[in-house]
Amino acid sequence: MMKSETTHMRTRLAPVVALLLGTSVLAACETTPQEYPVSHETCAPGDPVQTLDANDCKLPGM
């Protein structure tokens, strides 16, 4: 039993489409943000938040 040409084409294009989609998503991510998302202030190397980690962010009562 042979696959139809359409099914064969879809099988070959699926990895290409996945690769292009993944590349597009990664390209949209910034590696070093230029401003803070809430205040929209410009980031600076000396900002005190640069030294924070997950352990510094605890909710009251925890």
Biopython code that builds the backbone (N, CA, C, O; Angstrom):
import numpy as np
from Bio.PDB.StructureBuilder import StructureBuilder

atoms = [
    (1, "MET", "N", (0.846, -1.171, 0.000)),
    (1, "MET", "CA", (0.000, 0.000, 0.000)),
    (1, "MET", "C", (0.897, 1.242, 0.000)),
    (1, "MET", "O", (1.777, 1.353, 0.854)),
    (2, "MET", "N", (0.697, 2.177, -0.935)),
    (2, "MET", "CA", (1.525, 3.370, -1.068)),
    (2, "MET", "C", (0.829, 4.574, -0.444)),
    (2, "MET", "O", (-0.395, 4.703, -0.482)),
    (3, "LYS", "N", (1.648, 5.447, 0.130)),
    (3, "LYS", "CA", (1.108, 6.687, 0.667)),
    (3, "LYS", "C", (0.747, 7.615, -0.478)),
    (3, "LYS", "O", (1.356, 7.575, -1.546)),
    (4, "SER", "N", (-0.238, 8.438, -0.242)),
    (4, "SER", "CA", (-0.567, 9.431, -1.264)),
    (4, "SER", "C", (0.510, 10.500, -1.266)),
    (4, "SER", "O", (1.244, 10.633, -0.287)),
    (5, "GLU", "N", (0.620, 11.252, -2.325)),
    (5, "GLU", "CA", (1.629, 12.301, -2.458)),
    (5, "GLU", "C", (1.437, 13.387, -1.393)),
    (5, "GLU", "O", (2.422, 13.913, -0.874)),
    (6, "THR", "N", (0.206, 13.725, -1.063)),
    (6, "THR", "CA", (-0.078, 14.744, -0.055)),
    (6, "THR", "C", (0.409, 14.306, 1.319)),
    (6, "THR", "O", (1.023, 15.095, 2.038)),
    (7, "THR", "N", (0.148, 13.076, 1.687)),
    (7, "THR", "CA", (0.591, 12.551, 2.975)),
    (7, "THR", "C", (2.109, 12.522, 3.044)),
    (7, "THR", "O", (2.691, 12.847, 4.079)),
    (8, "HIS", "N", (2.746, 12.143, 1.965)),
    (8, "HIS", "CA", (4.205, 12.098, 1.912)),
    (8, "HIS", "C", (4.792, 13.500, 2.068)),
    (8, "HIS", "O", (5.791, 13.682, 2.763)),
    (9, "MET", "N", (4.177, 14.482, 1.426)),
    (9, "MET", "CA", (4.661, 15.858, 1.506)),
    (9, "MET", "C", (4.502, 16.392, 2.929)),
    (9, "MET", "O", (5.403, 17.058, 3.440)),
    (10, "ARG", "N", (3.380, 16.112, 3.569)),
    (10, "ARG", "CA", (3.149, 16.563, 4.941)),
    (10, "ARG", "C", (4.170, 15.955, 5.887)),
    (10, "ARG", "O", (4.660, 16.628, 6.794)),
    (11, "THR", "N", (4.490, 14.698, 5.680)),
    (11, "THR", "CA", (5.458, 14.008, 6.522)),
    (11, "THR", "C", (6.833, 14.645, 6.388)),
    (11, "THR", "O", (7.561, 14.755, 7.375)),
    (12, "ARG", "N", (7.195, 15.061, 5.197)),
    (12, "ARG", "CA", (8.500, 15.668, 4.970)),
    (12, "ARG", "C", (8.546, 17.116, 5.447)),
    (12, "ARG", "O", (9.606, 17.588, 5.860)),
    (13, "LEU", "N", (7.434, 17.828, 5.402)),
    (13, "LEU", "CA", (7.404, 19.237, 5.785)),
    (13, "LEU", "C", (7.263, 19.454, 7.287)),
    (13, "LEU", "O", (7.644, 20.511, 7.790)),
    (14, "ALA", "N", (6.733, 18.490, 8.004)),
    (14, "ALA", "CA", (6.484, 18.654, 9.436)),
    (14, "ALA", "C", (7.745, 19.028, 10.213)),
    (14, "ALA", "O", (7.686, 19.973, 11.000)),
    (15, "PRO", "N", (8.880, 18.350, 10.046)),
    (15, "PRO", "CA", (10.081, 18.752, 10.794)),
    (15, "PRO", "C", (10.580, 20.143, 10.404)),
    (15, "PRO", "O", (11.095, 20.872, 11.251)),
    (16, "VAL", "N", (10.436, 20.512, 9.154)),
    (16, "VAL", "CA", (10.877, 21.829, 8.693)),
    (16, "VAL", "C", (10.021, 22.919, 9.330)),
    (16, "VAL", "O", (10.543, 23.934, 9.790)),
    (17, "VAL", "N", (8.733, 22.711, 9.357)),
    (17, "VAL", "CA", (7.812, 23.680, 9.969)),
    (17, "VAL", "C", (8.100, 23.793, 11.464)),
    (17, "VAL", "O", (8.107, 24.898, 12.006)),
    (18, "ALA", "N", (8.336, 22.669, 12.137)),
    (18, "ALA", "CA", (8.636, 22.693, 13.565)),
    (18, "ALA", "C", (9.942, 23.436, 13.833)),
    (18, "ALA", "O", (10.034, 24.195, 14.797)),
    (19, "LEU", "N", (10.937, 23.231, 13.004)),
    (19, "LEU", "CA", (12.216, 23.910, 13.160)),
    (19, "LEU", "C", (12.069, 25.414, 12.958)),
    (19, "LEU", "O", (12.621, 26.195, 13.733)),
    (20, "LEU", "N", (11.341, 25.828, 11.940)),
    (20, "LEU", "CA", (11.135, 27.258, 11.688)),
    (20, "LEU", "C", (10.335, 27.914, 12.805)),
    (20, "LEU", "O", (10.640, 29.035, 13.212)),
    (21, "LEU", "N", (9.329, 27.232, 13.295)),
    (21, "LEU", "CA", (8.518, 27.768, 14.381)),
    (21, "LEU", "C", (9.355, 27.910, 15.656)),
    (21, "LEU", "O", (9.287, 28.937, 16.331)),
    (22, "GLY", "N", (10.133, 26.894, 15.981)),
    (22, "GLY", "CA", (10.989, 26.949, 17.160)),
    (22, "GLY", "C", (12.023, 28.054, 17.059)),
    (22, "GLY", "O", (12.283, 28.754, 18.037)),
    (23, "THR", "N", (12.612, 28.215, 15.889)),
    (23, "THR", "CA", (13.601, 29.270, 15.683)),
    (23, "THR", "C", (12.969, 30.640, 15.837)),
    (23, "THR", "O", (13.577, 31.543, 16.411)),
    (24, "SER", "N", (11.765, 30.804, 15.337)),
    (24, "SER", "CA", (11.065, 32.087, 15.453)),
    (24, "SER", "C", (10.773, 32.430, 16.910)),
    (24, "SER", "O", (10.933, 33.578, 17.324)),
    (25, "VAL", "N", (10.352, 31.452, 17.677)),
    (25, "VAL", "CA", (10.047, 31.680, 19.086)),
    (25, "VAL", "C", (11.316, 32.058, 19.845)),
    (25, "VAL", "O", (11.307, 32.991, 20.648)),
    (26, "LEU", "N", (12.404, 31.336, 19.592)),
    (26, "LEU", "CA", (13.661, 31.648, 20.279)),
    (26, "LEU", "C", (14.221, 33.006, 19.867)),
    (26, "LEU", "O", (14.825, 33.699, 20.685)),
    (27, "ALA", "N", (14.028, 33.386, 18.625)),
    (27, "ALA", "CA", (14.518, 34.681, 18.166)),
    (27, "ALA", "C", (13.744, 35.825, 18.824)),
    (27, "ALA", "O", (14.277, 36.921, 18.994)),
    (28, "ALA", "N", (12.497, 35.570, 19.189)),
    (28, "ALA", "CA", (11.677, 36.607, 19.810)),
    (28, "ALA", "C", (12.045, 36.826, 21.278)),
    (28, "ALA", "O", (11.722, 37.868, 21.847)),
    (29, "CYS", "N", (12.714, 35.860, 21.890)),
    (29, "CYS", "CA", (13.122, 35.986, 23.296)),
    (29, "CYS", "C", (14.364, 36.858, 23.396)),
    (29, "CYS", "O", (15.318, 36.688, 22.637)),
    (30, "GLU", "N", (14.342, 37.775, 24.323)),
    (30, "GLU", "CA", (15.506, 38.621, 24.552)),
    (30, "GLU", "C", (16.425, 37.925, 25.552)),
    (30, "GLU", "O", (15.955, 37.377, 26.549)),
    (31, "THR", "N", (17.713, 37.943, 25.295)),
    (31, "THR", "CA", (18.652, 37.347, 26.239)),
    (31, "THR", "C", (19.013, 38.334, 27.349)),
    (31, "THR", "O", (19.274, 37.917, 28.478)),
    (32, "THR", "N", (19.030, 39.613, 27.053)),
    (32, "THR", "CA", (19.277, 40.636, 28.061)),
    (32, "THR", "C", (18.233, 41.736, 27.884)),
    (32, "THR", "O", (18.330, 42.547, 26.963)),
    (33, "PRO", "N", (17.238, 41.759, 28.768)),
    (33, "PRO", "CA", (16.194, 42.777, 28.624)),
    (33, "PRO", "C", (16.757, 44.184, 28.805)),
    (33, "PRO", "O", (17.661, 44.400, 29.612)),
    (34, "GLN", "N", (16.228, 45.120, 28.065)),
    (34, "GLN", "CA", (16.694, 46.504, 28.114)),
    (34, "GLN", "C", (15.894, 47.349, 29.094)),
    (34, "GLN", "O", (16.335, 48.427, 29.493)),
    (35, "GLU", "N", (14.719, 46.862, 29.484)),
    (35, "GLU", "CA", (13.910, 47.605, 30.459)),
    (35, "GLU", "C", (13.111, 46.631, 31.299)),
    (35, "GLU", "O", (12.851, 45.499, 30.890)),
    (36, "TYR", "N", (12.727, 47.087, 32.479)),
    (36, "TYR", "CA", (11.923, 46.250, 33.362)),
    (36, "TYR", "C", (10.499, 46.172, 32.831)),
    (36, "TYR", "O", (9.957, 47.172, 32.359)),
    (37, "PRO", "N", (9.881, 44.975, 32.904)),
    (37, "PRO", "CA", (8.562, 44.786, 32.282)),
    (37, "PRO", "C", (7.426, 45.565, 32.929)),
    (37, "PRO", "O", (6.480, 45.934, 32.234)),
    (38, "VAL", "N", (7.481, 45.830, 34.231)),
    (38, "VAL", "CA", (6.374, 46.511, 34.896)),
    (38, "VAL", "C", (6.548, 48.021, 34.862)),
    (38, "VAL", "O", (5.634, 48.747, 34.470)),
    (39, "SER", "N", (7.720, 48.495, 35.271)),
    (39, "SER", "CA", (7.934, 49.942, 35.362)),
    (39, "SER", "C", (8.414, 50.558, 34.055)),
    (39, "SER", "O", (8.313, 51.771, 33.870)),
    (40, "HIS", "N", (8.923, 49.753, 33.165)),
    (40, "HIS", "CA", (9.488, 50.194, 31.876)),
    (40, "HIS", "C", (10.682, 51.122, 32.052)),
    (40, "HIS", "O", (11.008, 51.899, 31.155)),
    (41, "GLU", "N", (11.341, 51.039, 33.223)),
    (41, "GLU", "CA", (12.569, 51.793, 33.449)),
    (41, "GLU", "C", (13.726, 51.035, 32.801)),
    (41, "GLU", "O", (13.698, 49.809, 32.702)),
    (42, "THR", "N", (14.727, 51.765, 32.368)),
    (42, "THR", "CA", (15.885, 51.160, 31.721)),
    (42, "THR", "C", (16.705, 50.377, 32.737)),
    (42, "THR", "O", (16.943, 50.851, 33.849)),
    (43, "CYS", "N", (17.134, 49.188, 32.358)),
    (43, "CYS", "CA", (17.985, 48.362, 33.210)),
    (43, "CYS", "C", (19.401, 48.917, 33.224)),
    (43, "CYS", "O", (19.883, 49.455, 32.227)),
    (44, "ALA", "N", (20.057, 48.778, 34.366)),
    (44, "ALA", "CA", (21.441, 49.221, 34.501)),
    (44, "ALA", "C", (22.238, 48.132, 35.217)),
    (44, "ALA", "O", (21.683, 47.411, 36.046)),
    (45, "PRO", "N", (23.516, 48.003, 34.915)),
    (45, "PRO", "CA", (24.333, 46.953, 35.547)),
    (45, "PRO", "C", (24.403, 47.077, 37.066)),
    (45, "PRO", "O", (24.572, 46.063, 37.743)),
    (46, "GLY", "N", (24.280, 48.267, 37.625)),
    (46, "GLY", "CA", (24.381, 48.458, 39.065)),
    (46, "GLY", "C", (23.074, 48.335, 39.822)),
    (46, "GLY", "O", (23.056, 48.573, 41.029)),
    (47, "ASP", "N", (21.979, 47.972, 39.167)),
    (47, "ASP", "CA", (20.688, 47.849, 39.843)),
    (47, "ASP", "C", (20.751, 46.758, 40.915)),
    (47, "ASP", "O", (21.293, 45.680, 40.671)),
    (48, "PRO", "N", (20.190, 47.038, 42.116)),
    (48, "PRO", "CA", (20.252, 46.053, 43.200)),
    (48, "PRO", "C", (19.541, 44.743, 42.868)),
    (48, "PRO", "O", (19.884, 43.707, 43.437)),
    (49, "VAL", "N", (18.589, 44.758, 41.990)),
    (49, "VAL", "CA", (17.868, 43.521, 41.667)),
    (49, "VAL", "C", (18.717, 42.532, 40.876)),
    (49, "VAL", "O", (18.337, 41.370, 40.735)),
    (50, "GLN", "N", (19.854, 42.973, 40.361)),
    (50, "GLN", "CA", (20.717, 42.081, 39.592)),
    (50, "GLN", "C", (21.291, 40.966, 40.470)),
    (50, "GLN", "O", (21.678, 39.915, 39.959)),
    (51, "THR", "N", (21.349, 41.184, 41.775)),
    (51, "THR", "CA", (21.925, 40.186, 42.681)),
    (51, "THR", "C", (20.861, 39.317, 43.351)),
    (51, "THR", "O", (21.207, 38.429, 44.130)),
    (52, "LEU", "N", (19.597, 39.544, 43.072)),
    (52, "LEU", "CA", (18.528, 38.751, 43.674)),
    (52, "LEU", "C", (18.462, 37.366, 43.044)),
    (52, "LEU", "O", (18.820, 37.178, 41.881)),
    (53, "ASP", "N", (17.991, 36.391, 43.842)),
    (53, "ASP", "CA", (17.711, 35.076, 43.288)),
    (53, "ASP", "C", (16.358, 34.612, 43.826)),
    (53, "ASP", "O", (15.680, 35.371, 44.518)),
    (54, "ALA", "N", (15.965, 33.403, 43.525)),
    (54, "ALA", "CA", (14.637, 32.899, 43.886)),
    (54, "ALA", "C", (14.427, 32.871, 45.401)),
    (54, "ALA", "O", (13.299, 33.051, 45.861)),
    (55, "ASN", "N", (15.473, 32.651, 46.180)),
    (55, "ASN", "CA", (15.329, 32.594, 47.637)),
    (55, "ASN", "C", (14.988, 33.945, 48.249)),
    (55, "ASN", "O", (14.477, 34.002, 49.367)),
    (56, "ASP", "N", (15.262, 35.030, 47.537)),
    (56, "ASP", "CA", (14.943, 36.375, 48.028)),
    (56, "ASP", "C", (13.484, 36.742, 47.819)),
    (56, "ASP", "O", (13.017, 37.743, 48.362)),
    (57, "CYS", "N", (12.768, 35.963, 47.055)),
    (57, "CYS", "CA", (11.380, 36.279, 46.711)),
    (57, "CYS", "C", (10.439, 35.316, 47.414)),
    (57, "CYS", "O", (10.021, 34.305, 46.849)),
    (58, "LYS", "N", (10.113, 35.648, 48.657)),
    (58, "LYS", "CA", (9.213, 34.792, 49.439)),
    (58, "LYS", "C", (7.982, 35.595, 49.812)),
    (58, "LYS", "O", (8.060, 36.793, 50.084)),
    (59, "LEU", "N", (6.849, 34.921, 49.821)),
    (59, "LEU", "CA", (5.608, 35.546, 50.221)),
    (59, "LEU", "C", (5.537, 35.632, 51.741)),
    (59, "LEU", "O", (6.078, 34.764, 52.426)),
    (60, "PRO", "N", (4.887, 36.654, 52.284)),
    (60, "PRO", "CA", (4.744, 36.750, 53.742)),
    (60, "PRO", "C", (4.052, 35.513, 54.314)),
    (60, "PRO", "O", (3.088, 35.007, 53.739)),
    (61, "GLY", "N", (4.548, 35.041, 55.435)),
    (61, "GLY", "CA", (3.946, 33.879, 56.086)),
    (61, "GLY", "C", (4.480, 32.559, 55.600)),
    (61, "GLY", "O", (4.001, 31.511, 56.034)),
    (62, "MET", "N", (5.446, 32.568, 54.724)),
    (62, "MET", "CA", (5.995, 31.305, 54.230)),
    (62, "MET", "C", (7.302, 30.995, 54.899)),
    (62, "MET", "O", (7.915, 29.967, 54.610)),
]
sb = StructureBuilder()
sb.init_structure("model")
sb.init_model(0)
sb.init_chain("A")
sb.init_seg("    ")
for serial, (resi, resn, name, xyz) in enumerate(atoms, 1):
    if name == "N":
        sb.init_residue(resn, " ", resi, " ")
    sb.init_atom(name, np.array(xyz, "f"), 0.0, 1.0, " ", f" {name:<3s}", serial, name[0])
structure = sb.get_structure()
